[in-house]
Amino acid sequence: MNNPKIHSLITAKPVFPNSIFEQSQGVGMISQRTRNRLIKQLIELGVENFAVLNAIKVTPRHLFLDEAMASRAYENTALPIGFQQTLSQPLVVAKMSSWLFQGGGLDKLLEVGTGSGYQTSILAQIAKQVYSVERIQPLLNKAKKVLEYLQIKNVEFLLTDGHWGWSQYAKYDGIISAASPAKVPEALIEQLKEGGRLVMPIGEKEQLLYGFIKTSTGYTKECLGEVLFVPMKEGVVEQ
């Protein structure tokens, strides 16, 4: 909390990307004061990336949840979104995004696992273009509607198995996965440009979060700690 620029996020008047974000300030559970409490928690837990913190601060997380869950939107916890999937814990979103954007914003980013679209909206505020893949069509359809409402226009979507990535737009500056495979899918490494970053959980019963950087001969990896994500399953669910 010694960085004054980051500390100022708690008290500064927010700068919204567009009017829809500003309208979502509201009162009560969706007020900026409520969001500021979450930002303060993330800072106290070690998150320091200003761009990531600011994106989390201005993003209306409650819009990505069913009404029954909306009152818990700004808690630092994972929440269910249906189809045995979850909206990731804000700390995990912040940690993964911060590692991905260590060198600043990226031009072309692949997200594996659109889910609710919440993480997609965070990434889209920092990356120039996001390509997001999801295997469950009803979740994808709902996420599209929320991001359209928020006037986020730099995201392309595809219904597909996450193991395959999205070869059409490769190679990517960065790849982030919100699902955990048993091992790193070869297609994702192949679709990453040299020097590009991949952050994803690995493992089934026990999972570890890893950051990979592609090199000319393979990749380096860094363990970022224990996590708990949904497994990366094969195939697609159209209904």
BAVO-456038 format. One record per atom (N, C-alpha, C): residue number from 0; x, y, z negated; atom name. Coordinates in steps of 0.05 Angstrom, whole numbers, plus 5000, padded with zeros to 4 digits. Layout:
<rs>
R  pos     x     y     z  site
R  NUM     X     Y     Z    CA
...
</rs>
This chain:
<rs>
R  pos     x     y     z  site
R    0  5016  4976  5000     N
R    0  5000  5000  5000    CA
R    0  5017  5025  5000     C
R    1  5043  5022  5004     N
R    1  5061  5045  5003    CA
R    1  5061  5060  5030     C
R    2  5050  5047  5051     N
R    2  5049  5060  5077    CA
R    2  5026  5079  5077     C
R    3  5031  5106  5078     N
R    3  5008  5125  5077    CA
R    3  4989  5123  5100     C
R    4  5000  5115  5124     N
R    4  4982  5113  5147    CA
R    4  4962  5091  5143     C
R    5  4970  5069  5132     N
R    5  4952  5047  5127    CA
R    5  4933  5053  5104     C
R    6  4944  5065  5083     N
R    6  4928  5072  5060    CA
R    6  4906  5091  5068     C
R    7  4911  5108  5087     N
R    7  4891  5128  5095    CA
R    7  4867  5116  5108     C
R    8  4868  5091  5117     N
R    8  4845  5078  5129    CA
R    8  4822  5077  5109     C
R    9  4828  5075  5083     N
R    9  4807  5072  5063    CA
R    9  4790  5097  5061     C
R   10  4803  5120  5064     N
R   10  4788  5145  5059    CA
R   10  4783  5162  5084     C
R   11  4798  5157  5105     N
R   11  4795  5173  5129    CA
R   11  4768  5169  5143     C
R   12  4759  5190  5156     N
R   12  4735  5188  5172    CA
R   12  4741  5171  5196     C
R   13  4724  5150  5201     N
R   13  4731  5131  5222    CA
R   13  4728  5144  5250     C
R   14  4745  5134  5268     N
R   14  4743  5142  5296    CA
R   14  4732  5118  5311     C
R   15  4707  5120  5321     N
R   15  4694  5097  5333    CA
R   15  4699  5097  5363     C
R   16  4702  5072  5374     N
R   16  4707  5069  5403    CA
R   16  4684  5080  5419     C
R   17  4659  5078  5409     N
R   17  4636  5088  5424    CA
R   17  4613  5093  5404     C
R   18  4591  5104  5414     N
R   18  4569  5112  5397    CA
R   18  4556  5089  5383     C
R   19  4556  5065  5395     N
R   19  4543  5042  5382    CA
R   19  4557  5035  5357     C
R   20  4584  5036  5357     N
R   20  4599  5030  5332    CA
R   20  4592  5051  5311     C
R   21  4589  5076  5319     N
R   21  4583  5098  5300    CA
R   21  4555  5094  5289     C
R   22  4536  5086  5305     N
R   22  4509  5082  5296    CA
R   22  4508  5059  5276     C
R   23  4526  5040  5278     N
R   23  4525  5016  5260    CA
R   23  4536  5022  5232     C
R   24  4544  5047  5227     N
R   24  4553  5054  5200    CA
R   24  4531  5047  5179     C
R   25  4508  5059  5183     N
R   25  4485  5052  5166    CA
R   25  4490  5058  5136     C
R   26  4475  5044  5120     N
R   26  4477  5046  5091    CA
R   26  4477  5018  5079     C
R   27  4480  5017  5053     N
R   27  4478  4992  5039    CA
R   27  4499  4972  5048     C
R   28  4490  4948  5056     N
R   28  4509  4927  5062    CA
R   28  4526  4933  5086     C
R   29  4517  4951  5104     N
R   29  4532  4956  5128    CA
R   29  4545  4984  5127     C
R   30  4546  4996  5104     N
R   30  4557  5022  5102    CA
R   30  4588  5022  5105     C
R   31  4599  5045  5112     N
R   31  4628  5046  5114    CA
R   31  4642  5041  5088     C
R   32  4629  5049  5066     N
R   32  4640  5044  5039    CA
R   32  4644  5014  5035     C
R   33  4624  4998  5043     N
R   33  4625  4969  5041    CA
R   33  4649  4958  5057     C
R   34  4652  4969  5082     N
R   34  4674  4960  5099    CA
R   34  4701  4968  5087     C
R   35  4702  4992  5075     N
R   35  4727  5001  5063    CA
R   35  4736  4983  5041     C
R   36  4718  4971  5026     N
R   36  4725  4952  5005    CA
R   36  4739  4928  5017     C
R   37  4729  4919  5040     N
R   37  4742  4896  5054    CA
R   37  4770  4904  5063     C
R   38  4772  4928  5075     N
R   38  4799  4937  5084    CA
R   38  4818  4939  5061     C
R   39  4809  4949  5039     N
R   39  4827  4951  5015    CA
R   39  4836  4923  5007     C
R   40  4818  4904  5007     N
R   40  4826  4876  5000    CA
R   40  4847  4866  5019     C
R   41  4843  4870  5045     N
R   41  4862  4860  5064    CA
R   41  4890  4872  5061     C
R   42  4890  4898  5055     N
R   42  4916  4912  5050    CA
R   42  4929  4900  5026     C
R   43  4914  4896  5004     N
R   43  4925  4885  4980    CA
R   43  4935  4856  4984     C
R   44  4924  4842  5004     N
R   44  4932  4815  5010    CA
R   44  4955  4814  5030     C
R   45  4965  4838  5038     N
R   45  4989  4839  5054    CA
R   45  4986  4846  5083     C
R   46  4962  4851  5092     N
R   46  4958  4859  5120    CA
R   46  4968  4888  5124     C
R   47  4985  4892  5144     N
R   47  4997  4919  5148    CA
R   47  4993  4930  5176     C
R   48  4983  4914  5194     N
R   48  4981  4923  5222    CA
R   48  4958  4944  5224     C
R   49  4965  4968  5230     N
R   49  4945  4990  5230    CA
R   49  4923  4986  5251     C
R   50  4931  4977  5275     N
R   50  4911  4973  5296    CA
R   50  4891  4952  5289     C
R   51  4901  4930  5277     N
R   51  4883  4908  5269    CA
R   51  4864  4917  5246     C
R   52  4875  4931  5226     N
R   52  4859  4940  5204    CA
R   52  4837  4960  5214     C
R   53  4845  4977  5232     N
R   53  4826  4997  5242    CA
R   53  4803  4983  5258     C
R   54  4811  4963  5274     N
R   54  4791  4949  5289    CA
R   54  4771  4934  5271     C
R   55  4781  4922  5250     N
R   55  4764  4909  5230    CA
R   55  4746  4929  5216     C
R   56  4757  4952  5210     N
R   56  4742  4973  5196    CA
R   56  4718  4982  5212     C
R   57  4721  4986  5238     N
R   57  4699  4998  5253    CA
R   57  4680  4978  5265     C
R   58  4687  4952  5263     N
R   58  4671  4931  5276    CA
R   58  4648  4923  5258     C
R   59  4623  4924  5267     N
R   59  4600  4916  5251    CA
R   59  4597  4886  5249     C
R   60  4611  4873  5230     N
R   60  4611  4844  5228    CA
R   60  4583  4832  5224     C
R   61  4566  4847  5212     N
R   61  4539  4837  5206    CA
R   61  4523  4831  5232     C
R   62  4530  4844  5254     N
R   62  4516  4839  5279    CA
R   62  4522  4811  5291     C
R   63  4544  4799  5281     N
R   63  4552  4773  5292    CA
R   63  4541  4750  5275     C
R   64  4524  4756  5256     N
R   64  4512  4736  5238    CA
R   64  4482  4736  5240     C
R   65  4470  4714  5233     N
R   65  4441  4713  5230    CA
R   65  4433  4730  5206     C
R   66  4408  4740  5207     N
R   66  4399  4758  5186    CA
R   66  4403  4747  5158     C
R   67  4399  4721  5155     N
R   67  4402  4709  5128    CA
R   67  4430  4711  5116     C
R   68  4450  4714  5134     N
R   68  4478  4716  5125    CA
R   68  4488  4744  5125     C
R   69  4473  4763  5136     N
R   69  4483  4790  5140    CA
R   69  4492  4804  5115     C
R   70  4479  4798  5092     N
R   70  4486  4811  5067    CA
R   70  4514  4804  5058     C
R   71  4525  4782  5069     N
R   71  4552  4774  5061    CA
R   71  4573  4781  5082     C
R   72  4565  4797  5102     N
R   72  4582  4802  5125    CA
R   72  4610  4813  5118     C
R   73  4612  4830  5097     N
R   73  4637  4843  5091    CA
R   73  4651  4831  5067     C
R   74  4644  4806  5061     N
R   74  4660  4790  5042    CA
R   74  4683  4778  5057     C
R   75  4705  4774  5043     N
R   75  4728  4762  5055    CA
R   75  4726  4731  5054     C
R   76  4707  4721  5070     N
R   76  4701  4693  5071    CA
R   76  4691  4684  5098     C
R   77  4695  4659  5105     N
R   77  4684  4648  5129    CA
R   77  4654  4643  5125     C
R   78  4638  4647  5146     N
R   78  4609  4644  5144    CA
R   78  4598  4627  5167     C
R   79  4577  4611  5163     N
R   79  4566  4594  5184    CA
R   79  4552  4610  5206     C
R   80  4555  4601  5231     N
R   80  4541  4613  5254    CA
R   80  4525  4593  5269     C
R   81  4521  4569  5258     N
R   81  4506  4548  5272    CA
R   81  4524  4530  5288     C
R   82  4513  4507  5296     N
R   82  4527  4487  5312    CA
R   82  4553  4477  5299     C
R   83  4552  4477  5272     N
R   83  4575  4468  5256    CA
R   83  4600  4485  5261     C
R   84  4596  4510  5268     N
R   84  4617  4529  5273    CA
R   84  4616  4552  5252     C
R   85  4638  4566  5250     N
R   85  4639  4588  5230    CA
R   85  4651  4613  5242     C
R   86  4643  4635  5229     N
R   86  4656  4661  5234    CA
R   86  4679  4662  5216     C
R   87  4703  4666  5226     N
R   87  4728  4663  5211    CA
R   87  4730  4684  5188     C
R   88  4744  4676  5167     N
R   88  4749  4695  5145    CA
R   88  4764  4719  5156     C
R   89  4757  4743  5148     N
R   89  4770  4768  5157    CA
R   89  4801  4767  5153     C
R   90  4810  4756  5130     N
R   90  4838  4755  5125    CA
R   90  4852  4738  5147     C
R   91  4840  4716  5155     N
R   91  4852  4698  5175    CA
R   91  4852  4712  5202     C
R   92  4830  4725  5209     N
R   92  4829  4741  5234    CA
R   92  4851  4762  5234     C
R   93  4854  4776  5212     N
R   93  4874  4797  5210    CA
R   93  4902  4786  5211     C
R   94  4907  4763  5198     N
R   94  4933  4751  5198    CA
R   94  4941  4741  5226     C
R   95  4923  4728  5239     N
R   95  4929  4717  5266    CA
R   95  4932  4740  5286     C
R   96  4915  4760  5284     N
R   96  4917  4783  5303    CA
R   96  4942  4799  5298     C
R   97  4949  4802  5273     N
R   97  4973  4818  5267    CA
R   97  4998  4804  5278     C
R   98  4999  4778  5276     N
R   98  5022  4763  5286    CA
R   98  5023  4765  5317     C
R   99  4999  4763  5329     N
R   99  4997  4765  5358    CA
R   99  5006  4792  5369     C
R  100  4998  4813  5355     N
R  100  5004  4841  5364    CA
R  100  5028  4853  5350     C
R  101  5046  4837  5341     N
R  101  5070  4848  5327    CA
R  101  5085  4869  5344     C
R  102  5086  4865  5370     N
R  102  5100  4883  5387    CA
R  102  5083  4905  5399     C
R  103  5058  4907  5390     N
R  103  5039  4926  5401    CA
R  103  5017  4912  5417     C
R  104  5001  4927  5431     N
R  104  4979  4916  5446    CA
R  104  4989  4899  5470     C
R  105  4973  4880  5478     N
R  105  4980  4862  5500    CA
R  105  4962  4868  5524     C
R  106  4972  4864  5548     N
R  106  4956  4869  5572    CA
R  106  4935  4848  5577     C
R  107  4943  4823  5575     N
R  107  4925  4801  5582    CA
R  107  4925  4779  5561     C
R  108  4902  4774  5549     N
R  108  4900  4757  5526    CA
R  108  4878  4735  5530     C
R  109  4885  4711  5523     N
R  109  4866  4688  5524    CA
R  109  4857  4681  5496     C
R  110  4831  4680  5492     N
R  110  4820  4671  5466    CA
R  110  4806  4644  5470     C
R  111  4814  4625  5455     N
R  111  4802  4598  5456    CA
R  111  4783  4595  5433     C
R  112  4757  4595  5439     N
R  112  4736  4593  5419    CA
R  112  4723  4620  5414     C
R  113  4705  4628  5431     N
R  113  4691  4654  5428    CA
R  113  4675  4655  5402     C
R  114  4662  4632  5396     N
R  114  4645  4631  5372    CA
R  114  4624  4653  5372     C
R  115  4623  4668  5350     N
R  115  4604  4690  5347    CA
R  115  4610  4714  5364     C
R  116  4636  4716  5372     N
R  116  4645  4740  5387    CA
R  116  4658  4760  5369     C
R  117  4659  4755  5343     N
R  117  4670  4775  5324    CA
R  117  4700  4779  5329     C
R  118  4715  4757  5329     N
R  118  4744  4759  5334    CA
R  118  4749  4771  5362     C
R  119  4732  4764  5381     N
R  119  4734  4775  5409    CA
R  119  4733  4805  5408     C
R  120  4715  4816  5392     N
R  120  4712  4845  5391    CA
R  120  4736  4858  5379     C
R  121  4749  4845  5359     N
R  121  4773  4856  5347    CA
R  121  4796  4856  5368     C
R  122  4799  4834  5382     N
R  122  4820  4832  5402    CA
R  122  4816  4852  5425     C
R  123  4791  4856  5433     N
R  123  4785  4874  5456    CA
R  123  4791  4903  5450     C
R  124  4793  4910  5424     N
R  124  4799  4938  5417    CA
R  124  4829  4943  5418     C
R  125  4845  4922  5420     N
R  125  4874  4924  5419    CA
R  125  4887  4916  5446     C
R  126  4877  4894  5457     N
R  126  4887  4884  5483    CA
R  126  4874  4898  5506     C
R  127  4888  4900  5528     N
R  127  4877  4913  5552    CA
R  127  4854  4896  5564     C
R  128  4858  4870  5566     N
R  128  4838  4852  5577    CA
R  128  4838  4826  5562     C
R  129  4814  4816  5555     N
R  129  4811  4791  5540    CA
R  129  4795  4771  5557     C
R  130  4805  4747  5558     N
R  130  4791  4725  5571    CA
R  130  4784  4705  5550     C
R  131  4758  4700  5546     N
R  131  4749  4684  5523    CA
R  131  4734  4659  5532     C
R  132  4742  4636  5522     N
R  132  4729  4610  5530    CA
R  132  4715  4598  5506     C
R  133  4692  4586  5511     N
R  133  4676  4573  5490    CA
R  133  4663  4548  5501     C
R  134  4661  4527  5485     N
R  134  4650  4502  5495    CA
R  134  4620  4499  5488     C
R  135  4608  4516  5472     N
R  135  4580  4514  5464    CA
R  135  4565  4537  5476     C
R  136  4548  4531  5496     N
R  136  4535  4552  5512    CA
R  136  4517  4570  5495     C
R  137  4500  4560  5477     N
R  137  4484  4579  5461    CA
R  137  4500  4599  5446     C
R  138  4522  4591  5434     N
R  138  4540  4610  5420    CA
R  138  4551  4630  5439     C
R  139  4560  4621  5463     N
R  139  4571  4639  5483    CA
R  139  4551  4660  5492     C
R  140  4526  4651  5497     N
R  140  4505  4669  5505    CA
R  140  4500  4691  5485     C
R  141  4499  4683  5459     N
R  141  4494  4702  5438    CA
R  141  4517  4722  5435     C
R  142  4541  4712  5436     N
R  142  4565  4729  5434    CA
R  142  4565  4750  5457     C
R  143  4558  4741  5481     N
R  143  4558  4760  5504    CA
R  143  4538  4783  5498     C
R  144  4515  4776  5487     N
R  144  4495  4797  5482    CA
R  144  4504  4817  5461     C
R  145  4518  4808  5440     N
R  145  4527  4826  5420    CA
R  145  4549  4844  5431     C
R  146  4568  4833  5446     N
R  146  4589  4850  5457    CA
R  146  4578  4869  5478     C
R  147  4558  4861  5492     N
R  147  4545  4879  5511    CA
R  147  4532  4902  5497     C
R  148  4519  4896  5474     N
R  148  4506  4917  5458    CA
R  148  4527  4937  5447     C
R  149  4550  4926  5440     N
R  149  4572  4943  5430    CA
R  149  4587  4957  5452     C
R  150  4579  4953  5476     N
R  150  4591  4966  5499    CA
R  150  4621  4959  5502     C
R  151  4628  4934  5495     N
R  151  4655  4924  5499    CA
R  151  4656  4912  5527     C
R  152  4672  4924  5545     N
R  152  4671  4917  5573    CA
R  152  4696  4904  5584     C
R  153  4716  4900  5567     N
R  153  4741  4888  5576    CA
R  153  4744  4859  5569     C
R  154  4722  4844  5569     N
R  154  4723  4816  5562    CA
R  154  4709  4800  5584     C
R  155  4721  4778  5593     N
R  155  4709  4759  5611    CA
R  155  4705  4733  5596     C
R  156  4683  4719  5602     N
R  156  4676  4694  5588    CA
R  156  4674  4670  5606     C
R  157  4680  4647  5595     N
R  157  4677  4622  5610    CA
R  157  4669  4599  5591     C
R  158  4649  4583  5600     N
R  158  4641  4559  5586    CA
R  158  4660  4537  5595     C
R  159  4676  4527  5576     N
R  159  4695  4506  5584    CA
R  159  4707  4493  5559     C
R  160  4720  4471  5562     N
R  160  4735  4457  5541    CA
R  160  4760  4474  5535     C
R  161  4763  4481  5509     N
R  161  4786  4498  5501    CA
R  161  4813  4486  5507     C
R  162  4815  4459  5508     N
R  162  4841  4447  5514    CA
R  162  4851  4455  5541     C
R  163  4833  4463  5559     N
R  163  4841  4469  5587    CA
R  163  4850  4498  5590     C
R  164  4843  4515  5571     N
R  164  4849  4544  5574    CA
R  164  4833  4555  5597     C
R  165  4845  4574  5611     N
R  165  4832  4587  5634    CA
R  165  4853  4594  5655     C
R  166  4859  4575  5672     N
R  166  4882  4577  5690    CA
R  166  4879  4599  5710     C
R  167  4855  4606  5717     N
R  167  4850  4626  5737    CA
R  167  4865  4653  5732     C
R  168  4866  4661  5707     N
R  168  4878  4687  5701    CA
R  168  4906  4685  5688     C
R  169  4917  4660  5686     N
R  169  4944  4657  5675    CA
R  169  4964  4670  5694     C
R  170  4987  4680  5683     N
R  170  4996  4673  5656    CA
R  170  4990  4696  5637     C
R  171  4986  4689  5611     N
R  171  4977  4708  5591    CA
R  171  5000  4718  5574     C
R  172  4997  4743  5565     N
R  172  5016  4754  5546    CA
R  172  5013  4742  5518     C
R  173  4988  4734  5512     N
R  173  4982  4722  5486    CA
R  173  4959  4704  5488     C
R  174  4958  4684  5470     N
R  174  4936  4665  5468    CA
R  174  4930  4661  5438     C
R  175  4904  4661  5431     N
R  175  4896  4657  5404    CA
R  175  4874  4636  5403     C
R  176  4875  4617  5385     N
R  176  4855  4596  5383    CA
R  176  4841  4596  5356     C
R  177  4815  4594  5357     N
R  177  4799  4593  5332    CA
R  177  4789  4564  5327     C
R  178  4803  4545  5339     N
R  178  4797  4517  5334    CA
R  178  4823  4501  5332     C
R  179  4823  4480  5317     N
R  179  4848  4465  5311    CA
R  179  4850  4439  5326     C
R  180  4868  4436  5345     N
R  180  4873  4410  5358    CA
R  180  4893  4394  5342     C
R  181  4896  4368  5348     N
R  181  4915  4351  5335    CA
R  181  4944  4360  5342     C
R  182  4947  4369  5366     N
R  182  4973  4379  5376    CA
R  182  4968  4402  5396     C
R  183  4989  4417  5402     N
R  183  4986  4440  5420    CA
R  183  4978  4430  5448     C
R  184  4956  4439  5459     N
R  184  4949  4431  5486    CA
R  184  4970  4441  5506     C
R  185  4979  4423  5523     N
R  185  5000  4430  5543    CA
R  185  4991  4452  5561     C
R  186  4965  4452  5568     N
R  186  4954  4473  5586    CA
R  186  4958  4501  5575     C
R  187  4956  4504  5549     N
R  187  4958  4530  5537    CA
R  187  4987  4540  5538     C
R  188  5006  4522  5533     N
R  188  5034  4530  5536    CA
R  188  5040  4537  5565     C
R  189  5030  4521  5583     N
R  189  5034  4526  5612    CA
R  189  5023  4553  5620     C
R  190  5000  4561  5609     N
R  190  4987  4586  5617    CA
R  190  4998  4611  5603     C
R  191  5018  4607  5585     N
R  191  5030  4629  5571    CA
R  191  5055  4638  5586     C
R  192  5059  4664  5590     N
R  192  5083  4673  5604    CA
R  192  5107  4672  5585     C
R  193  5131  4671  5597     N
R  193  5155  4670  5581    CA
R  193  5156  4695  5563     C
R  194  5161  4691  5538     N
R  194  5161  4712  5518    CA
R  194  5134  4717  5506     C
R  195  5114  4704  5517     N
R  195  5086  4707  5507    CA
R  195  5082  4693  5480     C
R  196  5061  4701  5466     N
R  196  5056  4690  5439    CA
R  196  5030  4674  5438     C
R  197  5031  4652  5424     N
R  197  5008  4634  5420    CA
R  197  5005  4631  5390     C
R  198  4982  4637  5379     N
R  198  4977  4632  5350    CA
R  198  4952  4614  5348     C
R  199  4955  4592  5333     N
R  199  4933  4573  5330    CA
R  199  4938  4554  5307     C
R  200  4917  4543  5296     N
R  200  4920  4522  5276    CA
R  200  4925  4495  5289     C
R  201  4940  4478  5275     N
R  201  4946  4452  5286    CA
R  201  4941  4432  5263     C
R  202  4928  4410  5271     N
R  202  4922  4389  5251    CA
R  202  4893  4382  5250     C
R  203  4887  4360  5237     N
R  203  4859  4351  5234    CA
R  203  4850  4353  5205     C
R  204  4856  4334  5189     N
R  204  4848  4336  5160    CA
R  204  4864  4358  5146     C
R  205  4890  4359  5151     N
R  205  4906  4380  5140    CA
R  205  4916  4398  5163     C
R  206  4912  4424  5160     N
R  206  4918  4443  5181    CA
R  206  4939  4463  5172     C
R  207  4956  4470  5191     N
R  207  4975  4492  5187    CA
R  207  4973  4512  5210     C
R  208  4975  4537  5204     N
R  208  4974  4558  5225    CA
R  208  5002  4562  5235     C
R  209  5005  4562  5262     N
R  209  5031  4566  5274    CA
R  209  5031  4589  5294     C
R  210  5053  4602  5295     N
R  210  5058  4622  5316    CA
R  210  5079  4611  5335     C
R  211  5074  4611  5361     N
R  211  5093  4601  5380    CA
R  211  5101  4623  5399     C
R  212  5126  4624  5407     N
R  212  5136  4642  5427    CA
R  212  5148  4626  5449     C
R  213  5138  4629  5474     N
R  213  5148  4613  5496    CA
R  213  5176  4623  5505     C
R  214  5193  4604  5510     N
R  214  5220  4610  5519    CA
R  214  5225  4597  5547     C
R  215  5248  4601  5558     N
R  215  5254  4589  5584    CA
R  215  5257  4559  5583     C
R  216  5261  4549  5559     N
R  216  5265  4520  5556    CA
R  216  5243  4506  5540     C
R  217  5223  4521  5531     N
R  217  5202  4509  5514    CA
R  217  5189  4530  5498     C
R  218  5191  4528  5471     N
R  218  5180  4548  5454    CA
R  218  5192  4547  5426     C
R  219  5192  4569  5412     N
R  219  5199  4569  5384    CA
R  219  5173  4570  5368     C
R  220  5174  4561  5343     N
R  220  5149  4562  5327    CA
R  220  5155  4571  5298     C
R  221  5135  4583  5287     N
R  221  5136  4593  5259    CA
R  221  5111  4585  5244     C
R  222  5114  4573  5221     N
R  222  5091  4565  5205    CA
R  222  5081  4589  5189     C
R  223  5055  4595  5191     N
R  223  5043  4618  5179    CA
R  223  5026  4611  5155     C
R  224  5026  4586  5147     N
R  224  5011  4578  5123    CA
R  224  4989  4558  5128     C
R  225  4976  4550  5106     N
R  225  4954  4531  5108    CA
R  225  4928  4545  5115     C
R  226  4912  4532  5131     N
R  226  4886  4544  5140    CA
R  226  4865  4521  5142     C
R  227  4840  4529  5147     N
R  227  4819  4510  5151    CA
R  227  4801  4520  5173     C
R  228  4803  4507  5197     N
R  228  4787  4515  5220    CA
R  228  4770  4491  5229     C
R  229  4751  4496  5246     N
R  229  4736  4475  5258    CA
R  229  4755  4460  5278     C
R  230  4751  4434  5282     N
R  230  4768  4420  5301    CA
R  230  4763  4428  5330     C
R  231  4783  4426  5346     N
R  231  4780  4432  5375    CA
R  231  4769  4406  5388     C
R  232  4744  4407  5396     N
R  232  4732  4384  5408    CA
R  232  4733  4385  5438     C
R  233  4730  4361  5451     N
R  233  4730  4360  5480    CA
R  233  4702  4363  5491     C
R  234  4701  4371  5517     N
R  234  4676  4373  5531    CA
R  234  4661  4399  5525     C
R  235  4637  4402  5537     N
R  235  4621  4426  5533    CA
R  235  4593  4418  5524     C
R  236  4579  4437  5510     N
R  236  4552  4433  5501    CA
R  236  4535  4454  5515     C
R  237  4518  4446  5534     N
R  237  4504  4466  5550    CA
R  237  4478  4475  5537     C
R  238  4467  4459  5519     N
R  238  4441  4467  5507    CA
R  238  4443  4465  5477     C
</rs>
